[in-house]
Structure formats: C-alpha cells, structure tokens
Amino acid sequence: MDLHRLVYSFFNGEIAAHYWPDIARGFGVTTLLGLAVIATGLAAGLALAVARSFHLRAASLLIVIYADALRALPPLVVIIVLFFAFPYIGVSMSAFTATWLALSMVLAAFAEEIFWAGILAVPRGQTEAARSTGLSRLQTLVHVVLPQAVRITLPPLTNRMIAITKGTALGSVVAVHEIIYYASSGASEAGNPTPLTLGAFAYLVLFIPVVAVSRWVETRFAWKR
Amino acid sequence: MDQILQVFLNPAIVERFWPFLLRGFGMTVLLSAAVVPLGVASGLGVALLYSLHRRGLNWLVIAYVDFFRAFPPLVLLLFLYGGLPFLGLDLPLFATVALAFLLNNSAYYGEIFRAGIESLPPGQAEAARSTGLTRWQTLRWVILPQAVRNLLPDLISNTVEVVKLTTLASVVGFSELLNNARNAQALTYNATPVVAAAVLYLALLWPLVRLVSRLEHRSIAVR
C-alpha cells in the first residue's frame, strides 16, 4: 500500500472539487433535518411528560407503552415502516417527512422518559409548598417543577439529541438528499471513495462542536449523586 | 380494517416468510453477540487507559471517544465498506460490519466506564492502595465492582442501542432481520414482513428497555 495510491483514493483533489458542492447541499439538508427533529421531538417529549404528571391512569399507561415501544424499535425500522409500509394504506409522505417524523417520534419517546425522571427527581415538598402558596397545578409545574427538572435533565438530553441527529444519516436509506446520500452516490459515480471522505469530514465539522458543548454541559449540570 | 390487516399483518405472508425472517433474526442475534462483548471489553480497555491519568494518553482517549461519538455509525460503515477495498483489504461482510459497530460502540462503552470510574471518590483507591493492594488489585476488587453497579442501567441501555444499530447492516446487504424483511416486502408488495420484523425487534428489546426504566427510577428514588 503506497502513500500515493492512498491519497489518490481517499483525498483526490480533483474529485473533491467536483463533489464538494453536492456535499455542501447535503450539509444544509442534514442541519435542517436535525434542527427540525430536535424542535418537534423535544416539544412532544416535554408535552408527554407533563401529560403524564397529571397521573391519569389510562393516559399514563398509553404514554409508557408509546415510550417503551419507540425506545425498543430501531429508528431505521420506524423510518422504513413510515416510508414503505404506510403507502399501502394510502398514507404516503416524502422521504424527508418520513425521516423527520420517525426521528421526532423516537426522540419524543426518549425525551419523555428523561423529562419524567427529572420531574420525579424534584422533591415532592417543592410542589406542596408551591401549591400552598396559592399557585395552580399548571403554574406549579411551569414555574417551580419544570425549571428544576429541565436543569438536571440537560446532560442525558444533550446526549440523546446528539444520537438522534446522527440518525439523520439514516434518511439516506429512503433517499433523503442529505450528506451521506450525496457522498455515497458520488463515490459510486466516481468509482473513488473521496466523496465519502468529504462526507465524513462534513459530519465531523457538524458534530465535533456539538460533542464538545455536550462535554461542557455534562460537567456544568451534572447529576449530583 | 380488513384491508389494513391484509396489508400489515397478512397471516399467509407471515407463514410463508417466517423461516426467512427467523434466519434474519438469528443473524441479528449473532452479530449482536459478536459486537456487544467485544465492545464492552474494548470499552473497558479504553476506560482503564484513561484511569492511568497520563496526560498525553488521556488526551488521546478523549479524542478517540469524541471522534466516534461525533461520527454517525452509518457513515462509518459505508466508509469502511466502500473504502477498505481501496486499501487492498477485502474483509468478509460480517467482519466489515462488526468492525464498524465495534469502533463505534467501544467509544460509547468506554465513555460509560470512564465516567463510572471517575465518579468514585478518590479516597476509595487511596484507601485500597494503602492497605497494600496493587494498582491492578485495587481496580479489580475495589473500583470496578462499585463502578459497574452504578453503571448497570447505562450499560444495558447502550447494549439496546447496539442491537438497534445492527439494522444499519441491511444498508450494505448483510442478511440480518431488517434486510430479509425488506427483501420479502419487495417480493410480496406487502408491508407484512416489515411489520413482523418490527414485532420481533420489540419482542427482543422491550424487556431490556423495561429493565433500564426500572433500574433508572430506582436510582432516582434512592437519591
């Protein structure tokens, strides 16, 4: 294995110049998809955790079943069921929508569990004190319980957000035009893995800062044991 | 309703493809059985390297862990799958897939073990060392038993993630459960095989997910 061939295969300047605009376009789609998933997934997860905190037996049971099932199912299976199976009953959606919906559903399940654990971790006396000062149930939740709960859930939540945004790469399986889609179609078109190197590099550019921030969050807001 | 059942859970199709799906399920289990123990062992290795607290080494360990945490496993798999032949390395498909998942999850297991070892009070190690235990004995008999107990929920939940990860192997045509289900779906123009695969994944992983939830809630309750 000589160095020249390695460079020619993986770091081919000519091929990189030809394919990098595609990768940049994919970078935009990956970023957009990731942000959309985080926004809807976290919102839905928080809503589910709040709904569960009202302790209605039937509703809580449904939420637990939902959260368990979507934590147990591989995200790729959820994407494929939404994209390939639902059209058989007349529900079709674009690849982007299917990936966004599937990943949001998965993130919502994990976020619900994390927020719920956070809500449980706030001592009961907090709620009782807030209620006895005359705050309503909802006010207690919004102004007293959630601010404390969210703070302690930040480290596990950031980890989960990183994991799920990396899942946007799964969109390539249903041909969402994100980074890895362009990278692997470019690699097979050029007969050279350089576009894959570019794609890998694009992911590192996107995620290394995120991982670094998560390390900071972890030490800053760590669970006090 | 009847039509939905015809398309989503068609008994005739389930019956016809059951052996094929089961074979895929077997490969999923086999792949997991290869990747999980190797991942746990190499993760522990990574964490032990860190516990030596040599500055340069620690920097390398963190770089390794963060690199693979930032790198989507599918990208890693496609990179190895498409790139290794160009290096003149023609690994069997099983080995390529296992290598990609191993690199990815050794970083995750490593980070879990590292956090667990670091979270123990330093007095534990100091006390053990001052009773005359060697470094190795301290690790084996004092640090690890406590660390592993604290980490059990994280270790199990990461294992669930690894098993879910094996579905990515279908992208490079490795015949595990999802791959077989999609092939069956393409043959029958019917969603049943994919739904059946989802049910099998649930059957395999739901008990573990429940277990993690129980362990986590218990650790919050005692806090």
Interface residues (C-beta under 8 A of the other chain):
Chain A: M1 L6 S9 F10 D68 A69 R71 A72 L73 P74 P75 L76 V77 I80 V81 F84 A85 F86 Y88 I89 E113 A117 L120 A121 I162 A163 K166 G167 T168 A169 L170 S172 V173 I179 I180 A183 S184 A187 S188 N192 P193 L196 T197 G199 A200 Y203 L204 F207 I208 V210 V211 A212 R215 R225
Chain B: Q3 I4 V7 F8 D66 F67 R69 A70 F71 P72 P73 L74 V75 L76 L78 F79 G82 G83 F86 L87 G88 S119 V160 E161 V163 K164 L165 T166 T167 L168 S170 V171 L178 R182 Q185 N190 A191 V194 V195 A197 A198 Y201 L202 L205 W206 L208 V209 R210 S213 E216 H217 I220 A221 R223
